Amino acid sequence: MSRLRNPRLIRTLVFVGGHDRKLVSAMVEAAPDAICIDLEDSTPAAEKVRSRQYFHSVAAEIAESGIAVFARVNAPGTGIDEDIDAVMCDELHCLSLPKVEQASQIRDFEALIATEEAAKGQEVGSVLIRPIIETPLGVINAYEIAASSPRVAYLGGVEGGIFGDLGGALGYVQTDEGTETTYLRSKVLIDARAAEVPFPIGGGMTARRDAEGARRFARENRILGYNGVHCAADADVVAAVNDELVPAAADIASWLDLMPALEEAERAGATVAHIDGRIYDLVGLVRVREQLDLAQRLGLVDDAARSSQ
């Protein structure tokens, strides 16, 4: 199976060091929506060369299961050129750049990717970008970062306690509830949506790392407006978050009933639809289509039911 060519809703994104083949296989079995082979923090310095050497075979294993292949490279000056050269392959869907603080970093990153795409004979512009926001300055500049390139299809960050990048910089204390990062996550989300990033992926896990804690945190992120979350490399956590972020059967049925009237109003050039005494702002069609696409991908809506609407 080759690379996903277009961005899509990602409920669960898991980071795994490329050197840890056993954990990679376990995560493929767990079936998150995306696996990021992390050549940065998840890979010890002594294993970075081996992680690069393994990448193509690891990416093939992930893509074969229908899981989106992400990779996180090291920062400029610490091996980024070697990383990009190693990971560029047909299966690669998205590249993540850590600790992004300025839009210019993404533009420079995009230029490096384009050069490598051309050198490898791949379509220039096909690999997407996920900037990782994990410093105070990155939070402040999140809109400019998000709007810096049409390749930016996902945006996220805000992770960890005092031993995480942002938590250590700000000094907040992680709680089970995660309220200490509510403002940070909301600010980055608003910036991402304003820049028309299609699929924001939330971060900032709570002190609880168990499946139920992850489920609760995923629900909070969904309520805020995120499509998915960066979650722990644990099969129970992945299953809980995937389940939490599946659209409810009642919602799917309601959307399918509404879609003919909503799309008729859209074709007529209206901005709202009046259905059974209620007003529906057509901006909501973006979110409904995303959720129906996900439901169809998961087999909750068959092609015939979707196409008949």
KEKE-3310 file (N, C-alpha, C; in steps of 0.2 Angstrom, whole numbers, plus 5000, padded with zeros to 4 digits):
npx = (5004:5003:5008:4996:4988:4981:4976:4968:4956:4963:4961:4969:4986:5001:5018:5033:5049:5060:5069:5064:5058:5050:5040:5035:5028:5019:5011:5006:4998:4989:4982:4981:4976:4986:5004:5019:5035:5047:5061:5067:5065:5061:5070:5085:5101:5112:5105:5100:5105:5102:5089:5086:5090:5081:5069:5062:5058:5050:5040:5034:5028:5019:5011:5005:4995:4986:4987:4992:5007:5018:5033:5044:5057:5074:5079:5084:5102:5104:5104:5094:5095:5100:5090:5078:5082:5083:5070:5062:5050:5039:5028:5028:5018:5017:5027:5034:5040:5049:5047:5043:5044:5043:5036:5045:5053:5045:5044:5057:5059:5050:5056:5067:5061:5055:5066:5071:5061:5061:5074:5072:5063:5050:5033:5033:5028:5019:5021:5015:5014:5017:5018:5025:5020:5027:5034:5034:5035:5031:5018:5013:5015:5007:4997:5003:5013:5004:4998:5009:5012:5004:5006:5004:4994:4990:4991:4999:5003:5009:5012:5015:5022:5032:5044:5042:5043:5035:5028:5039:5045:5035:5031:5020:5009:5005:4989:4976:4964:4968:4966:4976:4981:4971:4969:4980:4979:4966:4970:4979:4971:4962:4970:4974:4962:4959:4969:4965:4969:4966:4965:4967:4977:4977:4986:4995:4994:4986:4990:4986:4988:4982:4970:4956:4958:4964:4953:4944:4951:4953:4939:4937:4946:4939:4927:4932:4935:4945:4951:4957:4969:4986:4992:4997:5009:5001:4991:4979:4976:4975:4964:4954:4954:4952:4939:4932:4932:4924:4910:4894:4881:4868:4870:4876:4865:4856:4863:4864:4851:4849:4858:4853:4845:4853:4864:4857:4853:4866:4870:4861:4867:4865:4867:4862:4851:4834:4826:4813:4808:4820:4835:4850:4866:4877:4890:4893:4893:4906:4911:4902:4904:4917:4915:4906:4914:4924:4916:4912:4925:4927:4918:4905:4896:4889:4894:4884:4873:4879:4881:4868:4863)
npy = (4994:5011:5028:5038:5050:5062:5073:5067:5064:5061:5051:5045:5047:5040:5040:5032:5026:5023:5013:5003:4990:4980:4987:4995:4985:4981:4992:4994:4983:4987:4997:5012:5028:5034:5032:5039:5038:5042:5051:5059:5063:5051:5042:5036:5044:5035:5026:5032:5031:5018:5019:5027:5018:5008:5014:5013:5000:4999:5009:5003:4992:4998:5006:4995:4991:5000:5011:5028:5035:5044:5055:5061:5072:5077:5093:5107:5107:5097:5084:5085:5085:5072:5064:5068:5063:5050:5046:5049:5042:5031:5028:5038:5049:5061:5074:5078:5093:5097:5108:5121:5138:5149:5155:5155:5144:5133:5136:5135:5122:5116:5119:5111:5098:5098:5099:5086:5078:5080:5075:5062:5058:5060:5066:5083:5092:5083:5077:5080:5092:5093:5104:5105:5111:5117:5125:5141:5152:5146:5144:5157:5161:5153:5154:5161:5151:5140:5145:5146:5137:5128:5115:5112:5102:5096:5100:5102:5099:5104:5097:5086:5086:5094:5088:5089:5098:5110:5110:5111:5123:5132:5128:5123:5112:5095:5089:5076:5081:5089:5103:5113:5114:5119:5132:5133:5123:5127:5140:5136:5128:5137:5146:5137:5133:5146:5147:5138:5125:5108:5097:5097:5091:5086:5089:5087:5078:5072:5070:5057:5041:5030:5020:5024:5037:5043:5041:5050:5062:5063:5065:5078:5085:5083:5090:5103:5105:5098:5086:5074:5066:5066:5052:5040:5026:5014:4999:4998:5011:5017:5010:5014:5028:5029:5023:5032:5043:5040:5044:5045:5033:5038:5051:5050:5044:5055:5065:5060:5060:5074:5078:5079:5090:5100:5100:5104:5117:5122:5121:5130:5141:5147:5152:5147:5134:5130:5119:5109:5119:5123:5131:5129:5133:5133:5132:5122:5110:5107:5100:5090:5083:5078:5070:5060:5055:5049:5039:5032:5027:5019:5009:5011:5017:5013:5013:5014:5020:5032:5038:5040:5050)
npz = (5000:4996:5000:5008:4999:5002:5015:5030:5043:5058:5072:5082:5086:5087:5094:5090:5093:5079:5080:5088:5084:5089:5097:5087:5079:5088:5089:5077:5077:5086:5080:5078:5070:5065:5064:5071:5066:5076:5075:5083:5100:5104:5100:5106:5106:5102:5094:5083:5069:5066:5067:5056:5046:5047:5043:5030:5029:5040:5038:5027:5033:5042:5033:5025:5034:5032:5040:5043:5039:5048:5051:5063:5062:5067:5074:5064:5061:5069:5063:5054:5039:5036:5041:5034:5021:5024:5027:5016:5006:4997:5005:5015:5023:5031:5038:5053:5062:5076:5090:5084:5082:5074:5058:5048:5050:5046:5032:5028:5031:5022:5010:5011:5011:4998:4990:4992:4988:4975:4971:4974:4965:4967:4968:4969:4983:4989:5001:5017:5031:5049:5060:5076:5091:5105:5113:5123:5114:5102:5104:5105:5092:5084:5074:5063:5060:5057:5046:5037:5026:5013:5014:5027:5036:5047:5065:5080:5098:5113:5126:5140:5157:5169:5164:5151:5135:5134:5147:5155:5152:5155:5168:5173:5183:5181:5181:5184:5178:5168:5166:5167:5154:5146:5141:5133:5123:5118:5112:5103:5094:5090:5082:5073:5066:5061:5052:5043:5044:5041:5049:5065:5078:5094:5109:5125:5137:5152:5169:5171:5163:5160:5151:5153:5158:5147:5138:5143:5142:5128:5125:5130:5122:5110:5112:5113:5100:5093:5081:5084:5095:5101:5107:5120:5117:5119:5118:5124:5127:5114:5109:5117:5115:5101:5101:5108:5099:5088:5078:5085:5083:5082:5078:5066:5059:5059:5053:5040:5036:5035:5026:5011:5011:5016:5007:4995:4998:4999:4985:4980:4984:4996:5013:5024:5030:5031:5040:5044:5054:5060:5060:5050:5050:5036:5037:5045:5037:5034:5045:5047:5035:5037:5048:5043:5032:5040:5047:5036:5032:5042:5041:5045:5038:5023:5006:4997:5005:5008:4996:4991:4997)
capx = (5000:5007:5006:4990:4989:4977:4975:4962:4955:4967:4959:4975:4993:5006:5025:5037:5056:5061:5074:5061:5054:5044:5035:5031:5024:5013:5007:5002:4992:4984:4978:4979:4975:4993:5010:5024:5041:5051:5069:5070:5066:5059:5076:5091:5106:5115:5100:5097:5108:5099:5082:5085:5091:5075:5063:5058:5054:5045:5035:5030:5024:5013:5006:5002:4989:4981:4989:4995:5014:5021:5039:5047:5064:5077:5079:5090:5108:5105:5103:5088:5096:5100:5083:5074:5085:5081:5062:5058:5048:5032:5024:5028:5012:5017:5033:5033:5046:5049:5049:5043:5043:5042:5034:5051:5056:5041:5046:5064:5058:5046:5061:5071:5057:5054:5072:5072:5056:5063:5079:5070:5058:5043:5029:5034:5022:5015:5022:5012:5018:5013:5022:5024:5020:5029:5037:5029:5035:5027:5010:5011:5015:5004:4993:5008:5015:4999:4997:5015:5012:4998:5007:5002:4988:4989:4995:4998:5009:5007:5013:5019:5023:5039:5049:5040:5046:5031:5027:5045:5046:5030:5031:5013:5009:5000:4983:4972:4959:4971:4964:4981:4983:4965:4970:4985:4975:4961:4973:4982:4966:4959:4975:4974:4956:4959:4973:4962:4972:4960:4964:4971:4978:4978:4991:4995:4991:4985:4994:4984:4991:4978:4965:4950:4960:4965:4947:4941:4955:4951:4932:4938:4948:4934:4922:4935:4935:4950:4949:4961:4974:4993:4991:5003:5010:4998:4986:4972:4974:4973:4958:4949:4953:4948:4932:4929:4931:4920:4904:4888:4876:4862:4872:4877:4858:4853:4867:4862:4844:4849:4862:4850:4842:4859:4867:4852:4854:4872:4870:4857:4871:4862:4872:4859:4846:4828:4823:4808:4808:4826:4840:4856:4872:4880:4897:4893:4894:4913:4912:4898:4907:4923:4913:4904:4920:4927:4911:4913:4931:4927:4913:4899:4891:4891:4895:4877:4870:4882:4880:4861:4861)
capy = (5000:5017:5034:5042:5056:5068:5073:5064:5065:5057:5051:5043:5048:5037:5041:5027:5026:5019:5007:4998:4986:4976:4991:4997:4980:4981:4998:4992:4978:4991:5000:5019:5030:5036:5031:5043:5036:5048:5050:5064:5062:5044:5037:5037:5046:5029:5022:5036:5029:5012:5021:5029:5012:5004:5017:5011:4993:5000:5012:4998:4988:5002:5007:4989:4990:5006:5017:5034:5035:5051:5054:5067:5073:5081:5100:5109:5107:5091:5078:5085:5083:5065:5062:5069:5059:5043:5044:5050:5035:5032:5027:5043:5054:5068:5075:5083:5097:5099:5114:5126:5144:5154:5153:5154:5137:5129:5138:5132:5115:5114:5119:5105:5093:5099:5097:5079:5075:5081:5071:5055:5057:5060:5072:5089:5095:5078:5076:5085:5094:5094:5108:5103:5117:5114:5131:5147:5156:5143:5145:5164:5162:5147:5156:5162:5144:5136:5148:5147:5133:5124:5108:5111:5098:5094:5105:5100:5100:5106:5090:5084:5090:5098:5085:5090:5104:5116:5110:5113:5130:5136:5127:5121:5106:5091:5086:5071:5084:5093:5110:5117:5116:5120:5138:5132:5119:5131:5145:5133:5126:5143:5148:5132:5134:5152:5146:5133:5118:5104:5092:5098:5085:5089:5086:5089:5073:5073:5065:5050:5038:5024:5020:5028:5044:5045:5042:5057:5068:5063:5068:5085:5088:5083:5095:5109:5105:5094:5080:5068:5067:5062:5047:5035:5020:5008:4997:5000:5018:5018:5007:5019:5035:5027:5022:5039:5048:5037:5047:5041:5030:5043:5057:5048:5044:5062:5069:5057:5063:5081:5080:5081:5097:5104:5101:5107:5124:5124:5121:5136:5147:5149:5151:5143:5129:5130:5112:5107:5124:5124:5135:5126:5136:5128:5131:5115:5105:5104:5096:5084:5078:5075:5064:5055:5052:5044:5034:5027:5023:5013:5004:5012:5020:5010:5018:5016:5024:5039:5041:5041:5056)
capz = (5000:4995:5004:5008:4996:5005:5023:5033:5050:5062:5079:5086:5083:5092:5092:5092:5090:5074:5082:5092:5079:5092:5098:5080:5077:5093:5088:5070:5079:5090:5074:5078:5064:5062:5068:5069:5068:5079:5075:5088:5107:5106:5098:5109:5101:5099:5089:5077:5063:5065:5065:5049:5041:5047:5041:5024:5030:5046:5035:5023:5038:5044:5028:5023:5038:5031:5045:5040:5041:5050:5054:5066:5061:5072:5073:5060:5065:5074:5059:5050:5032:5036:5043:5028:5016:5026:5027:5010:5002:4994:5011:5020:5022:5034:5042:5059:5064:5083:5093:5079:5085:5069:5052:5043:5051:5041:5025:5027:5031:5016:5005:5011:5009:4991:4987:4993:4984:4968:4971:4974:4959:4970:4967:4974:4987:4991:5008:5021:5037:5055:5065:5083:5095:5111:5117:5124:5108:5097:5106:5103:5085:5081:5068:5058:5059:5054:5039:5033:5020:5011:5016:5035:5036:5054:5069:5087:5102:5120:5129:5146:5163:5170:5160:5144:5133:5136:5154:5159:5151:5159:5175:5176:5186:5177:5185:5181:5174:5162:5165:5166:5147:5142:5137:5128:5118:5115:5108:5097:5090:5086:5077:5067:5062:5058:5046:5039:5044:5041:5055:5071:5082:5101:5114:5132:5141:5159:5173:5170:5157:5159:5146:5155:5158:5140:5135:5146:5139:5121:5125:5131:5116:5105:5114:5111:5093:5090:5077:5087:5100:5101:5113:5122:5113:5123:5115:5128:5126:5107:5108:5121:5111:5094:5102:5110:5094:5083:5079:5088:5077:5081:5075:5059:5056:5059:5047:5033:5035:5034:5020:5005:5011:5017:5000:4991:5000:4997:4978:4978:4986:5003:5019:5030:5027:5035:5039:5050:5059:5063:5055:5050:5046:5031:5039:5049:5033:5034:5051:5046:5030:5040:5052:5038:5029:5045:5048:5030:5032:5048:5039:5049:5033:5017:5000:4994:5010:5008:4989:4990:5001)
cpx = (5004:5004:4999:4991:4986:4976:4968:4961:4958:4964:4965:4981:4997:5013:5029:5044:5057:5065:5070:5056:5048:5039:5031:5026:5018:5009:5003:4996:4987:4980:4976:4978:4982:4998:5016:5031:5046:5058:5072:5070:5065:5065:5082:5097:5110:5111:5098:5099:5103:5091:5081:5086:5085:5069:5059:5054:5049:5039:5031:5025:5018:5008:5002:4995:4984:4982:4993:5002:5017:5028:5041:5054:5067:5077:5085:5096:5110:5103:5097:5089:5096:5094:5078:5076:5083:5074:5059:5057:5041:5027:5023:5022:5013:5024:5032:5040:5045:5050:5049:5040:5041:5040:5039:5054:5052:5043:5052:5063:5054:5051:5065:5067:5056:5060:5073:5067:5058:5069:5077:5065:5051:5039:5030:5028:5017:5015:5019:5016:5014:5018:5020:5025:5021:5034:5032:5029:5031:5020:5008:5011:5012:5000:4998:5011:5010:4998:5003:5016:5006:4999:5005:4995:4985:4993:4993:5004:5006:5007:5017:5019:5029:5044:5047:5042:5042:5030:5033:5047:5041:5030:5024:5014:5003:4995:4980:4967:4962:4969:4970:4983:4977:4966:4975:4982:4970:4965:4976:4977:4963:4963:4975:4968:4956:4963:4971:4966:4967:4959:4969:4971:4980:4983:4990:4991:4990:4990:4992:4985:4987:4973:4959:4952:4961:4958:4944:4945:4953:4944:4933:4941:4943:4929:4925:4935:4941:4947:4952:4966:4981:4992:4997:5003:5008:4992:4979:4971:4972:4966:4952:4948:4950:4941:4928:4927:4928:4913:4898:4883:4870:4864:4873:4870:4855:4857:4865:4855:4844:4853:4859:4848:4848:4862:4863:4853:4861:4873:4866:4861:4869:4868:4869:4853:4840:4825:4819:4808:4814:4831:4847:4861:4876:4888:4898:4894:4901:4914:4908:4901:4913:4921:4910:4909:4923:4922:4912:4919:4931:4921:4906:4894:4893:4891:4888:4873:4872:4881:4873:4859:4862)
cpy = (5006:5023:5036:5049:5063:5067:5070:5065:5059:5057:5050:5044:5045:5038:5035:5028:5021:5013:5002:4994:4982:4981:4994:4992:4980:4986:4997:4987:4982:4996:5008:5022:5032:5034:5035:5040:5042:5047:5055:5061:5054:5039:5040:5039:5040:5025:5026:5034:5023:5014:5023:5023:5008:5007:5014:5004:4994:5004:5008:4994:4992:5004:5001:4988:4996:5011:5022:5034:5042:5049:5061:5067:5077:5089:5102:5110:5101:5084:5079:5083:5075:5061:5062:5064:5051:5041:5045:5044:5036:5031:5033:5048:5061:5068:5080:5086:5099:5106:5120:5132:5150:5151:5151:5147:5133:5130:5135:5124:5112:5114:5113:5099:5093:5097:5089:5075:5075:5076:5064:5053:5057:5066:5078:5092:5090:5076:5081:5087:5095:5098:5106:5109:5115:5119:5137:5151:5153:5144:5152:5164:5156:5148:5157:5155:5140:5138:5148:5143:5129:5117:5106:5108:5096:5099:5102:5101:5100:5099:5090:5089:5094:5095:5085:5097:5110:5116:5113:5120:5134:5135:5124:5114:5101:5089:5080:5075:5087:5100:5115:5119:5118:5127:5137:5128:5123:5136:5142:5131:5132:5146:5143:5132:5140:5152:5141:5127:5113:5100:5093:5092:5087:5085:5088:5084:5075:5069:5058:5047:5032:5025:5025:5036:5047:5046:5049:5063:5069:5066:5075:5088:5088:5089:5102:5110:5102:5088:5073:5071:5063:5058:5043:5029:5014:5006:4998:5007:5020:5016:5012:5025:5034:5027:5028:5044:5045:5041:5042:5039:5035:5049:5056:5047:5051:5066:5066:5059:5070:5083:5082:5088:5102:5106:5104:5115:5126:5125:5128:5142:5150:5148:5147:5139:5129:5123:5111:5112:5126:5127:5131:5130:5132:5128:5124:5109:5102:5099:5089:5080:5075:5069:5058:5051:5047:5038:5029:5024:5018:5008:5005:5015:5016:5015:5019:5021:5032:5042:5043:5047:5062)
cpz = (5000:5000:5003:5004:4998:5012:5024:5040:5054:5070:5084:5083:5089:5089:5095:5089:5085:5075:5085:5088:5083:5094:5092:5078:5081:5091:5081:5072:5083:5086:5076:5071:5060:5067:5066:5071:5070:5079:5080:5095:5108:5104:5102:5104:5098:5094:5083:5070:5061:5063:5058:5044:5041:5044:5036:5025:5036:5042:5031:5027:5040:5039:5025:5027:5037:5036:5042:5043:5042:5052:5057:5065:5067:5070:5068:5064:5069:5070:5054:5042:5032:5037:5037:5022:5017:5025:5021:5006:5001:5000:5015:5018:5025:5038:5047:5061:5071:5084:5088:5083:5080:5062:5047:5044:5046:5034:5023:5026:5024:5010:5005:5009:5001:4987:4987:4989:4977:4967:4971:4969:4962:4968:4972:4977:4990:4998:5012:5027:5043:5060:5072:5088:5102:5115:5118:5117:5102:5098:5104:5096:5081:5075:5062:5056:5055:5047:5034:5027:5019:5013:5023:5035:5043:5059:5076:5091:5109:5124:5135:5151:5163:5166:5153:5142:5136:5144:5158:5158:5155:5166:5178:5179:5183:5183:5181:5176:5168:5161:5165:5159:5143:5138:5132:5122:5114:5110:5102:5092:5086:5081:5071:5063:5058:5051:5041:5038:5045:5047:5060:5075:5089:5105:5121:5136:5148:5162:5173:5163:5156:5153:5147:5155:5151:5136:5137:5143:5131:5120:5126:5125:5110:5106:5112:5104:5089:5086:5081:5092:5099:5108:5115:5118:5118:5119:5118:5127:5119:5106:5111:5117:5104:5096:5104:5104:5088:5084:5081:5082:5076:5077:5067:5055:5054:5053:5040:5031:5032:5028:5014:5005:5012:5010:4995:4992:4998:4989:4976:4980:4992:5008:5025:5026:5033:5034:5045:5056:5062:5057:5056:5046:5042:5033:5042:5044:5032:5039:5049:5040:5033:5044:5048:5034:5034:5046:5042:5030:5037:5046:5043:5044:5027:5011:4997:4998:5009:5001:4988:4993:4996)
residu = (MET:SER:ARG:LEU:ARG:ASN:PRO:ARG:LEU:ILE:ARG:THR:LEU:VAL:PHE:VAL:GLY:GLY:HIS:ASP:ARG:LYS:LEU:VAL:SER:ALA:MET:VAL:GLU:ALA:ALA:PRO:ASP:ALA:ILE:CYS:ILE:ASP:LEU:GLU:ASP:SER:THR:PRO:ALA:ALA:GLU:LYS:VAL:ARG:SER:ARG:GLN:TYR:PHE:HIS:SER:VAL:ALA:ALA:GLU:ILE:ALA:GLU:SER:GLY:ILE:ALA:VAL:PHE:ALA:ARG:VAL:ASN:ALA:PRO:GLY:THR:GLY:ILE:ASP:GLU:ASP:ILE:ASP:ALA:VAL:MET:CYS:ASP:GLU:LEU:HIS:CYS:LEU:SER:LEU:PRO:LYS:VAL:GLU:GLN:ALA:SER:GLN:ILE:ARG:ASP:PHE:GLU:ALA:LEU:ILE:ALA:THR:GLU:GLU:ALA:ALA:LYS:GLY:GLN:GLU:VAL:GLY:SER:VAL:LEU:ILE:ARG:PRO:ILE:ILE:GLU:THR:PRO:LEU:GLY:VAL:ILE:ASN:ALA:TYR:GLU:ILE:ALA:ALA:SER:SER:PRO:ARG:VAL:ALA:TYR:LEU:GLY:GLY:VAL:GLU:GLY:GLY:ILE:PHE:GLY:ASP:LEU:GLY:GLY:ALA:LEU:GLY:TYR:VAL:GLN:THR:ASP:GLU:GLY:THR:GLU:THR:THR:TYR:LEU:ARG:SER:LYS:VAL:LEU:ILE:ASP:ALA:ARG:ALA:ALA:GLU:VAL:PRO:PHE:PRO:ILE:GLY:GLY:GLY:MET:THR:ALA:ARG:ARG:ASP:ALA:GLU:GLY:ALA:ARG:ARG:PHE:ALA:ARG:GLU:ASN:ARG:ILE:LEU:GLY:TYR:ASN:GLY:VAL:HIS:CYS:ALA:ALA:ASP:ALA:ASP:VAL:VAL:ALA:ALA:VAL:ASN:ASP:GLU:LEU:VAL:PRO:ALA:ALA:ALA:ASP:ILE:ALA:SER:TRP:LEU:ASP:LEU:MET:PRO:ALA:LEU:GLU:GLU:ALA:GLU:ARG:ALA:GLY:ALA:THR:VAL:ALA:HIS:ILE:ASP:GLY:ARG:ILE:TYR:ASP:LEU:VAL:GLY:LEU:VAL:ARG:VAL:ARG:GLU:GLN:LEU:ASP:LEU:ALA:GLN:ARG:LEU:GLY:LEU:VAL:ASP:ASP:ALA:ALA:ARG:SER:SER:GLN)
# end
